[in-house]
Amino acid sequence: MSNQTPRILQQQPERDGDREQQQQGSTDLQDDKPGARGEPMGEGSYKGTADYNQRQAEYMKTHDVRKDAEAARPRSEEEARDMERAEEEGKSHSRGEH
């Protein structure tokens, strides 16, 4: 057993509204609880997938994809090597989805 004096933790003074805020929890940004309508919890939700697909289709209709691809090409051999290394680094973290 130690002869040290026990540490006394300081408590923050109670402020108006704190107890109510702690007890109630806001749901302003939550549509529903996860899984409430058959949506999987965790990675990948049906709503998230539908939103992504809708935004992707809209982008394809309103942008010149070939021009975007051309603008994304490496501007030098060094940049091409950097991009290749970055791609390999990313693939090394995947679960066999190469």
Summary of the structure (lengths in Angstrom):
residues: 98
radius of gyration: 25.9
end to end distance: 57.2
largest distance: 74.5
contacts: 122
relative contact order: 0.04
helix: 49%
strand: 0%
